[in-house]
């Protein structure tokens, strides 16, 4: 072979049939490797006749250049094809719509608290909170509920010590906030949990929410109270709702005491089971702050007057959404919570 010309076309033809990287490596070893025919021809150059050596060397170099170039080109083409295939495989369709994120909402009780808070905030009320563990002094005594009053009965109060209890209503915050500001004017709204030691049924829970409202000012009147409470009721239940006030002797800390009703939304006032055929639904207790309560916090009842109300948040939410069991609010059942609000 020493004087025979090396022909690269065999290698170039073989390269055309190489399909993968392993075959390509085999090809490289066979045609460009140390033991390849080409390299052996280089090794034998010394035996070529001196006058032909230069020419043979050039031919071999040219053959090697061709093979190497073809090899690089083939390798390039193969890796480009591999990349294209990978991109094709991993292709992302940017036009696909995104996965919707489920959007939650506030608990129905929280929603009612927020709505009523907004309505009273718009009338200049401040939203405040008080402690759930309370002194009997604030919960009862200063509200004109003496030691022998039936409201203190241990059957409906959770006593912690003989002087401390879980508050049975938000009214003690009336006393606390009056003591805090010192002198009128004051307008506060107090949402919060209250506790009663009672058996649970469709309309009673031992733990529930109330909102207390209190306004004390220079001669604020019962008609101020009726106007603001009616405004609140229409904001919550709809502008077409009617309100009605009736006497209520049940709260020693107000005089006169009253309760407010709205016309029944189920029968439009005609009378049905929901409203016990009266056409009206009682939604809160209210009244003019008793002069003794004002005196108890060093406010002169001849100079200032006040009014207060307390409502049960669950009851409002039940009437608003047509819910017939108070226990659903604490039941943590998403099927219920998703339906309401
Ligand atoms: N605290 C009373 C209750 O628990 C409600 C109420 C508040 C009544 C303020 C009158 C004035 O039912």
Boltz pocket constraint, residues with backbone or C-beta under 6 A from the ligand:
constraints:
  - pocket:
      binder: B
      contacts: [[A, 168], [A, 169], [A, 170], [A, 171], [A, 212], [A, 213], [A, 251], [A, 254], [A, 258], [A, 285], [A, 286], [A, 287], [A, 308], [A, 309], [A, 310], [A, 311]]
      max_distance: 6.0
